[in-house]
Amino acid sequence: MLRRSFLATASVAALAGLIGSAASAAPEDFADMEPVSLRLAHVVNEQDGFHVAAERFAELVSERTGGKIEVEIFPNATLGDERTLLEGMQIGSIDMGVITNGPVSNFLPEMAVFELPFLFPSNEDAYEVLDGEIGQELLDRLETVNLKGLAYAERGFRNLTNSVRPVASPDDMGGLRIRVMENPVYIDTFRELGANAIPMAWTEALTAMQQSTIDGQENPVNVVHSFKLDETQNYMTMTRHSYAPAIFVMGQPAWNKVPEEAHDVLVEAARDASAHEREVNAEMEAQQLDELRERGMEIDLEPDLDAFKAQIQPVYDEYGEKFGELLERIQAQTSAN
């Protein structure tokens, strides 16, 4: 727990270093600005880290603009799944969202580099890459697909759950029907591990687990806990197979309708809200694991990770050339820590 708290603190410091002098804007500086209302959507419930981040963002934006920019939050996929939200942002029917990195990579394929299995050894490694030069480069590239990346929140390290049997190594994965995000890297990773990888939207996955048309899924602890997946999933394996960022992202139409003088406020608030979410996630994970155990879920904290890593080497063989220098830079940075 101490280690995780330290990492969260480190991420706050890293984000603070990026903010710079632009944070000097005061609420009174926006007194003459015409009011702006933004609709922020996400696909999870109000107990999830995405909502924690969204609420903090809305609070900071209102506070720092003297109430001139108000952010209305739409949780629970009320405005659509993540692909639908991103498409809406591109055309201006939805202003912004907190969106899992996987669906974003369907619009900007380079983003999928972060989805490679076992890429980041720790939270600290992930934060240093995302909050540094590499992460900012990719946020900037979103402009080429009519989106505006503000900051990296997190979905976190993903773990496997299923309703069939304990999974301690890839040998136990054979034939399991596992829902994955609609992302080629995730699909190929779980196929290499021996599972029947089934890509589908999260809203559909919840129903599929209840109806036993799929056996399991993979997500961070906070998702397993907030959606009470223990009611359909008996086993969780702490594979930490992928660190999934989430992105505070706007559509360019919404970004352009916000007066330029408020742009820095939006970016700063997104960074601060992301750091806040990371802290909350770090503090809550141990408690959430305890509660899941108390509710009957069997949790394997020490699976054979070496076996998992060895099994997914073909994923790197396939995608290494595709991501090229970008992957090499990430690996060089994480290996230097």
Secondary structure as GFF3:
##gff-version 3
##sequence-region A 1 337
A	DSSP	alpha_helix	2	19	.	.	.	ID=ss1
A	DSSP	three_ten_helix	20	24	.	.	.	ID=ss2
A	DSSP	three_ten_helix	27	30	.	.	.	ID=ss3
A	DSSP	beta_strand	36	41	.	.	.	ID=ss4
A	DSSP	alpha_helix	49	64	.	.	.	ID=ss5
A	DSSP	beta_strand	69	74	.	.	.	ID=ss6
A	DSSP	alpha_helix	82	91	.	.	.	ID=ss7
A	DSSP	beta_strand	96	100	.	.	.	ID=ss8
A	DSSP	alpha_helix	101	105	.	.	.	ID=ss9
A	DSSP	three_ten_helix	109	115	.	.	.	ID=ss10
A	DSSP	alpha_helix	123	130	.	.	.	ID=ss11
A	DSSP	alpha_helix	133	141	.	.	.	ID=ss12
A	DSSP	three_ten_helix	142	145	.	.	.	ID=ss13
A	DSSP	beta_strand	147	162	.	.	.	ID=ss14
A	DSSP	three_ten_helix	170	172	.	.	.	ID=ss15
A	DSSP	beta_strand	177	180	.	.	.	ID=ss16
A	DSSP	alpha_helix	184	192	.	.	.	ID=ss17
A	DSSP	beta_strand	196	199	.	.	.	ID=ss18
A	DSSP	alpha_helix	202	210	.	.	.	ID=ss19
A	DSSP	beta_strand	216	219	.	.	.	ID=ss20
A	DSSP	alpha_helix	221	226	.	.	.	ID=ss21
A	DSSP	three_ten_helix	229	231	.	.	.	ID=ss22
A	DSSP	beta_strand	235	251	.	.	.	ID=ss23
A	DSSP	alpha_helix	252	257	.	.	.	ID=ss24
A	DSSP	three_ten_helix	260	262	.	.	.	ID=ss25
A	DSSP	alpha_helix	263	294	.	.	.	ID=ss26
A	DSSP	beta_strand	298	300	.	.	.	ID=ss27
A	DSSP	alpha_helix	305	311	.	.	.	ID=ss28
A	DSSP	alpha_helix	313	335	.	.	.	ID=ss29
###
